[in-house]
Amino acid sequence: MIRISPSRLTRRGFAFGAASAVTLTAACGNGVGSNGSVTIDARVDATLDEMYRSYPNTADIADKASGMLVMPLVTEAGFGVGAGYGRGALRVGGATVDYYSNTKASAGLQIGAAQYAHVLFFMTNDALENFRRAPGWTLGADVGYVINDRGESVEADSNTLLNPILAAVFGQAGLKVGATLEGSKYSRIIP
C-alpha cells in the first residue's frame, strides 16, 4: 500500500488520481473476457420485447428494416451542461453484428436527469452501410420518429417509411421532459 502524506498531495496529483480511479472503475465492466456482450444482448432482447408489446406498429417497421440499433438504456443528466451515455447492439437479420455506445453532450437551459430506451431502424441498405462504415456517426435532425417524445405511438404511414432512418424513443423515466436523439454520437465498442 502506498501512503502519501497530506503535505505532498497537490491539486494536480489529486486530479490525476481521481481521473485514474474513474477510468479504472469504468474499465472494469468492459474488460476483455467480461460478460459485457451477454449483458447487452439480454437487455436488447428485453427492450425489443417491451417495444413490440407496447407499440405493435414497430414490429411491422422492424420487418421492413435492413437493420436496427437498439439502445436499451441511455442515461442523461444536466445542470446547465448536460451529458448522456448508453450501450447497445446493432442487429441485422435478428442477429447482433456489432456493439455501440451512445454519447451526447448539450449546453443551455437544462436541469434534471432522465433515462430512456431507443431503437434506430435503418430502412435502407445505404443508411445501414453508411452507419457501419462511419468511425463515429452522429444522428442529425432528419430522423423520422415512430414513437414521439411522450412515448405515444405515431402511425408509420407510407410517407414515414420513406425516411432512411426511423427512431422509437420510449420507456422514459426521470425529471427531464422529452427526449431527442439529435446530436447523439454512436461509436463501435468492444464490450
C-alpha positions as CSV (number, residue, x, y, z in Angstrom):
1,M,0.0,0.0,0.0
2,I,1.3,3.4,-0.9
3,R,1.0,6.2,1.7
4,I,1.1,9.8,0.7
5,S,1.5,12.4,3.4
6,P,-1.0,15.3,3.2
7,S,1.8,17.8,2.7
8,R,2.9,16.1,-0.5
9,L,-0.6,15.9,-2.0
10,T,-1.1,18.6,-4.7
11,R,-4.2,19.5,-6.7
12,R,-2.6,18.2,-9.8
13,G,-1.8,14.9,-8.1
14,F,-5.3,14.7,-6.7
15,A,-6.9,15.4,-10.1
16,F,-4.7,12.8,-11.7
17,G,-5.5,10.2,-9.1
18,A,-9.3,10.9,-9.3
19,A,-9.2,10.7,-13.1
20,S,-7.3,7.4,-12.9
21,A,-9.7,5.9,-10.4
22,V,-12.7,6.9,-12.6
23,T,-11.0,5.4,-15.7
24,L,-10.2,2.1,-13.9
25,T,-13.6,1.8,-12.4
26,A,-15.3,2.4,-15.8
27,A,-13.0,-0.1,-17.5
28,C,-13.8,-2.9,-15.0
29,G,-17.2,-3.6,-16.7
30,N,-15.8,-3.6,-20.2
31,G,-12.7,-5.7,-19.9
32,V,-11.7,-8.5,-22.3
33,G,-13.3,-11.7,-21.2
34,S,-16.1,-10.0,-19.3
35,N,-19.7,-10.9,-19.9
36,G,-20.5,-7.4,-21.3
37,S,-21.8,-8.7,-24.6
38,V,-24.0,-11.2,-22.9
39,T,-25.5,-8.4,-20.7
40,I,-26.0,-6.1,-23.6
41,D,-27.7,-8.8,-25.7
42,A,-30.0,-9.7,-22.8
43,R,-31.0,-6.0,-22.3
44,V,-31.5,-5.6,-26.1
45,D,-33.8,-8.7,-26.2
46,A,-35.9,-7.3,-23.2
47,T,-36.1,-3.9,-24.8
48,L,-37.3,-5.2,-28.1
49,D,-39.9,-7.4,-26.4
50,E,-41.2,-4.4,-24.4
51,M,-41.3,-2.2,-27.6
52,Y,-43.2,-4.7,-29.6
53,R,-45.7,-5.3,-26.7
54,S,-46.2,-1.6,-26.0
55,Y,-46.1,-0.3,-29.6
56,P,-47.3,-3.1,-32.0
57,N,-46.7,-0.8,-35.1
58,T,-42.9,-1.2,-34.5
59,A,-43.0,-4.9,-35.4
60,D,-44.0,-4.1,-39.0
61,I,-41.3,-1.5,-39.2
62,A,-38.7,-3.9,-37.9
63,D,-39.7,-6.4,-40.5
64,K,-39.1,-3.9,-43.3
65,A,-35.8,-2.5,-41.8
66,S,-32.4,-3.5,-43.1
67,G,-31.0,-3.3,-39.5
68,M,-31.8,-1.9,-36.1
69,L,-29.6,-0.3,-33.5
70,V,-31.1,-1.0,-30.0
71,M,-30.0,1.1,-27.1
72,P,-31.7,-0.4,-24.0
73,L,-30.8,2.3,-21.5
74,V,-29.5,5.8,-22.1
75,T,-29.0,8.0,-19.1
76,E,-28.9,11.8,-19.5
77,A,-28.2,14.4,-16.8
78,G,-27.8,18.1,-16.9
79,F,-27.4,21.2,-14.9
80,G,-26.6,23.9,-17.5
81,V,-24.3,21.5,-19.3
82,G,-25.7,18.0,-20.0
83,A,-24.3,14.7,-21.0
84,G,-25.7,11.2,-21.8
85,Y,-24.4,7.7,-22.2
86,G,-25.7,4.2,-23.1
87,R,-24.6,1.0,-24.7
88,G,-26.4,-1.2,-27.2
89,A,-26.2,-3.6,-30.2
90,L,-26.7,-3.4,-33.9
91,R,-28.9,-6.2,-35.1
92,V,-29.1,-7.3,-38.8
93,G,-31.4,-10.2,-39.6
94,G,-32.2,-10.7,-35.9
95,A,-28.5,-11.3,-35.0
96,T,-26.1,-9.0,-33.2
97,V,-23.3,-7.9,-35.6
98,D,-21.7,-5.1,-33.5
99,Y,-21.9,-3.2,-30.2
100,Y,-22.1,0.6,-29.9
101,S,-22.0,3.3,-27.3
102,N,-24.2,6.4,-27.5
103,T,-22.8,9.7,-26.2
104,K,-24.4,13.0,-26.1
105,A,-23.4,16.5,-24.8
106,S,-25.5,19.6,-24.7
107,A,-25.4,23.1,-23.2
108,G,-28.2,25.5,-22.4
109,L,-31.1,25.9,-20.0
110,Q,-31.5,22.4,-18.6
111,I,-31.9,20.8,-15.2
112,G,-32.7,17.2,-14.4
113,A,-31.9,13.6,-15.3
114,A,-33.7,11.0,-17.4
115,Q,-33.4,7.5,-18.7
116,Y,-34.9,6.1,-21.8
117,A,-34.5,3.4,-24.4
118,H,-34.4,3.9,-28.2
119,V,-34.2,2.0,-31.4
120,L,-33.0,3.3,-34.7
121,F,-34.5,1.5,-37.7
122,F,-32.3,1.6,-40.8
123,M,-34.8,1.4,-43.6
124,T,-32.4,1.2,-46.5
125,N,-29.2,-0.8,-47.1
126,D,-27.4,2.5,-47.9
127,A,-28.4,4.0,-44.5
128,L,-27.2,0.9,-42.7
129,E,-23.9,0.7,-44.6
130,N,-23.2,4.5,-44.0
131,F,-23.7,3.9,-40.3
132,R,-21.5,0.9,-40.2
133,R,-18.6,2.5,-42.1
134,A,-18.5,5.7,-40.0
135,P,-15.9,5.7,-37.3
136,G,-18.2,7.9,-35.1
137,W,-21.7,8.5,-36.5
138,T,-23.8,11.5,-35.4
139,L,-27.6,11.5,-35.8
140,G,-29.0,14.6,-37.4
141,A,-32.4,16.2,-37.5
142,D,-33.6,14.2,-40.5
143,V,-34.6,11.2,-38.5
144,G,-38.3,10.3,-38.5
145,Y,-39.9,9.3,-35.2
146,V,-42.4,6.4,-34.9
147,I,-42.9,7.0,-31.2
148,N,-42.8,10.6,-30.1
149,D,-41.1,12.1,-27.1
150,R,-44.0,11.5,-24.8
151,G,-44.0,7.7,-25.6
152,E,-47.1,7.9,-27.8
153,S,-47.2,5.8,-30.9
154,V,-47.2,7.7,-34.1
155,E,-48.7,6.0,-37.2
156,A,-46.0,4.9,-39.6
157,D,-47.6,5.6,-43.0
158,S,-46.1,5.3,-46.4
159,N,-44.5,8.8,-46.2
160,T,-42.9,8.0,-42.8
161,L,-41.4,4.7,-44.2
162,L,-39.6,6.7,-46.9
163,N,-37.2,8.1,-44.3
164,P,-33.9,6.2,-44.4
165,I,-33.7,6.2,-40.6
166,L,-36.7,5.9,-38.2
167,A,-36.4,6.2,-34.4
168,A,-38.5,4.9,-31.5
169,V,-37.9,6.6,-28.1
170,F,-39.7,5.0,-25.2
171,G,-39.6,3.9,-21.6
172,Q,-38.8,7.3,-20.3
173,A,-38.3,7.9,-16.6
174,G,-36.8,10.9,-14.7
175,L,-37.2,14.6,-14.2
176,K,-36.2,15.8,-17.7
177,V,-39.1,16.3,-20.0
178,G,-38.9,14.9,-23.6
179,A,-36.0,13.1,-25.2
180,T,-34.5,13.9,-28.5
181,L,-31.8,11.9,-30.3
182,E,-30.5,14.9,-32.3
183,G,-26.7,15.2,-31.8
184,S,-26.3,11.7,-30.4
185,K,-23.0,10.2,-31.4
186,Y,-22.7,6.4,-31.9
187,S,-19.3,4.6,-31.8
188,R,-18.4,0.9,-32.2
189,I,-17.2,-0.7,-28.9
190,I,-15.9,-4.0,-27.8
191,P,-17.8,-5.0,-24.7
